[in-house]
Amino acid sequence: MATSHSPTAPQAAKRSAVRSLLRLWPYLRPVRGRIGTAAGVAVAASLLSLLIPLVLKWLVDGPVADGDPDGVWLGALAVLLLGIAEAVLFGLRRWLVARPLASVEASMRGALYARMQRLPIAFHDRWASGQLLSRATTDLSLIRLFFAFPMTFLFVNGVTILIGCVLLLMQDWVLGLVLLAPAIPLVVASSMFETRYSTVARRAQDQVGDLTTLVEESVLGIRVVKGFGRHRSQAETFRALAGRLRSTELRKAKLLAWIWTVITFVPELAIGAALVLGSLRVADGGLSAGTLVAFLSLALALRWPVESIGFLLAISQDTATAADRFFEVMDEAEEDAQDTAAGAAAGPEGEGGLRFDNVVFRYPDAPADAPPVLASVDLHIRPGETMALVGATGSGKTTLTALVSRLHELSAGRVLLDGEDVTAMEREKLRSLVAVAFEEPTLFSATVAENVLMGAEGAGEAELRRALEVAQAGFVHDLPQGAATEVGEQGLSLSGGQRQRLALARAVVGQPAFLVLDDPLSALDVHTEALVEAALREVLRDTTALVVAHRPSTVLLADRVALLSGGRITAVGTHQELLRESVEYAWLMSGAESGTAEVAGAAGGVRTEGVR
Ligand SMILES: Nc1ncnc2c1ncn2[C@@H]1O[C@H](COP(=O)(O)OP(=O)(O)OP(=O)(O)O)[C@@H](O)[C@H]1O
């Protein structure tokens, strides 16, 4: 079930929303000219609306009081023109921001995607995919929405309220102070709202991520869900998560309703008080009717800017949370293109092949007291040699193979390719030297050819044909469009064995110097496996290869076999030698099921070849 939050979710209440929003500035900087112009246009439009009450004052105290119809028509025309100008300017603002903000969102999304690609496997092991997906979609859309509307209007409405207050005080300072009195309780209420809302906003956005993970897993795992009749329990899990999200959204709505009520009601009270006081003063002759009309019109014109503050603060909080979530990924340390750490020196001069030199590895998220998966691995695979790697399930074979192409970083020790430490090598060079086929053959929503050619930069039709031949993937020619057939999401339209053969073709297409195969033939029938092996032997002649094997038929592909046990290589030799000399190896190859402790102990004593 997908209920994990992003691992680094901070306490929302402890962070500053302003600081989070300011971190978005680098993405906004390229379009700052347009955004600034749009904000200026919006301020102008908003200030025009404040001119209308002043025209009304002139109208009431002048032409209306004097009974001058021409003056009244002139005043009405001025009000109409001001209204039209305001509408046109707001339209212009929207036109100014639409295009640049779409490009800001695209560049942020591009940066996030690129970062996710460059982050180490350890990061992806920790993070639920739905949490990343929701950051790349809903969070970024929210940020664009904030740039388009609330960001500008926080500024525009702030300026409008400030200038409006000055105009109110200029009309009549006593009435002005009556109207401004609620500012203090409003600021206190807004700050209380902000603290509470930020916590709930963070919770809601994380819950969207959890929900996304669940939907994604259910869709990808639809065969398991249906096969085991788990749709009801999956639906219940979904309902529970959706229910939690609903409660959180309701909590948000309650907080919004509360602040909205306060922000609407308190100024209304102040306007009412000003109306009563102002009317009394007009009756006393202490205030002109035109000034009272202007004052009240100004107060009403400021209603929307004031009322919108609650709503704008809420979106700003949502956006600050979205920005935090975005930067949680962006702040993660990328894989280095290469490692300049001390100790990343080249190995013994002139030594070729693949060498594991006292390799120690512990998963970063493993409990502190757990022993390392690889305690001390020493193994040398000679140039052009094929070494099979055999070990009990969970002994660390996949982990060891992943270290060759630096999918994980070593805890200690070295991995050397033709004498060169992989940590001192440019990743690009490393990728061109080493090709990998994993136990789980992952394919992408692309054509067969695109999936295979992914394995080598610049490979063409001839290489594709050869790779498909080696992998015994003749079935490709029977597909509706041959190698141009789309394989569907994750290649699920193909059988497991077909996917494995395409993954193998992808590994061999570039004729790599080093080939790492993690049990690449497990889904094939014995006849197809024999054919693939015969073809692979041709390929492996010039390639130094490490092949994880579970079955004797795969082991026979290799020149020698290494046995991984207890985090170490405990024996190396030919298949026949190990069958004779290692009890554990013989047991593993026989497929017998029994306790392993004593067998492993016995095996350790059989032969611990000088593998260095
Ligand atoms: N991402 C991870 N985080 C923590 N522990 C892990 C992780 N991946 C694997 N492990 C642990 O490391 C150990 C070795 O796993 P690995 O997949 O390398 O074994 P294996 O020999 O390839 O097994 P199999 O033959 O079943 O494929 C296991 O105990 C496993 O639980």
Ligand as a Chemical Component Dictionary entry (heavy atoms), coordinates in Angstrom:
data_LIG
# 
_chem_comp.id                   LIG 
_chem_comp.type                 NON-POLYMER 
_chem_comp.pdbx_formal_charge   0 
_chem_comp.three_letter_code    LIG 
# 
loop_
_chem_comp_atom.comp_id 
_chem_comp_atom.atom_id 
_chem_comp_atom.alt_atom_id 
_chem_comp_atom.type_symbol 
_chem_comp_atom.charge 
_chem_comp_atom.model_Cartn_x 
_chem_comp_atom.model_Cartn_y 
_chem_comp_atom.model_Cartn_z 
_chem_comp_atom.pdbx_ordinal 
LIG N1  N1  N 0 17.176 -1.100  -1.982 1  
LIG C1  C1  C 0 17.481 -1.905  -0.964 2  
LIG N2  N2  N 0 17.522 -1.422  0.294  3  
LIG C2  C2  C 0 17.842 -2.222  1.335  4  
LIG N3  N3  N 0 18.145 -3.527  1.215  5  
LIG C3  C3  C 0 18.117 -4.070  -0.009 6  
LIG C4  C4  C 0 17.788 -3.292  -1.162 7  
LIG N4  N4  N 0 17.845 -4.084  -2.250 8  
LIG C5  C5  C 0 18.195 -5.313  -1.795 9  
LIG N5  N5  N 0 18.361 -5.294  -0.456 10 
LIG C6  C6  C 0 18.778 -6.428  0.394  11 
LIG O1  O1  O 0 20.076 -6.828  0.001  12 
LIG C7  C7  C 0 20.200 -8.245  0.056  13 
LIG C8  C8  C 0 20.754 -8.742  -1.281 14 
LIG O2  O2  O 0 19.794 -8.506  -2.304 15 
LIG P1  P1  P 0 20.105 -8.899  -3.816 16 
LIG O3  O3  O 0 18.932 -8.503  -4.620 17 
LIG O4  O4  O 0 21.425 -8.373  -4.198 18 
LIG O5  O5  O 0 20.188 -10.491 -3.709 19 
LIG P2  P2  P 0 20.308 -11.563 -4.874 20 
LIG O6  O6  O 0 21.426 -12.463 -4.475 21 
LIG O7  O7  O 0 20.411 -10.915 -6.195 22 
LIG O8  O8  O 0 18.929 -12.297 -4.718 23 
LIG P3  P3  P 0 18.076 -13.107 -5.841 24 
LIG O9  O9  O 0 18.876 -14.316 -6.215 25 
LIG O10 O10 O 0 16.843 -13.460 -5.100 26 
LIG O11 O11 O 0 17.855 -12.174 -6.981 27 
LIG C9  C9  C 0 18.824 -8.786  0.385  28 
LIG O12 O12 O 0 18.826 -9.136  1.756  29 
LIG C10 C10 C 0 17.892 -7.640  0.150  30 
LIG O13 O13 O 0 16.843 -7.660  1.062  31 
# 
loop_
_chem_comp_bond.comp_id 
_chem_comp_bond.atom_id_1 
_chem_comp_bond.atom_id_2 
_chem_comp_bond.value_order 
_chem_comp_bond.pdbx_ordinal 
LIG N1  C1  SING 1  
LIG C1  N2  SING 2  
LIG C1  C4  DOUB 3  
LIG N2  C2  DOUB 4  
LIG C2  N3  SING 5  
LIG N3  C3  DOUB 6  
LIG C3  C4  SING 7  
LIG C3  N5  SING 8  
LIG C4  N4  SING 9  
LIG N4  C5  DOUB 10 
LIG C5  N5  SING 11 
LIG N5  C6  SING 12 
LIG C6  O1  SING 13 
LIG C6  C10 SING 14 
LIG O1  C7  SING 15 
LIG C7  C8  SING 16 
LIG C7  C9  SING 17 
LIG C8  O2  SING 18 
LIG O2  P1  SING 19 
LIG P1  O3  DOUB 20 
LIG P1  O4  SING 21 
LIG P1  O5  SING 22 
LIG O5  P2  SING 23 
LIG P2  O6  DOUB 24 
LIG P2  O7  SING 25 
LIG P2  O8  SING 26 
LIG O8  P3  SING 27 
LIG P3  O9  DOUB 28 
LIG P3  O10 SING 29 
LIG P3  O11 SING 30 
LIG C9  O12 SING 31 
LIG C9  C10 SING 32 
LIG C10 O13 SING 33 
# 
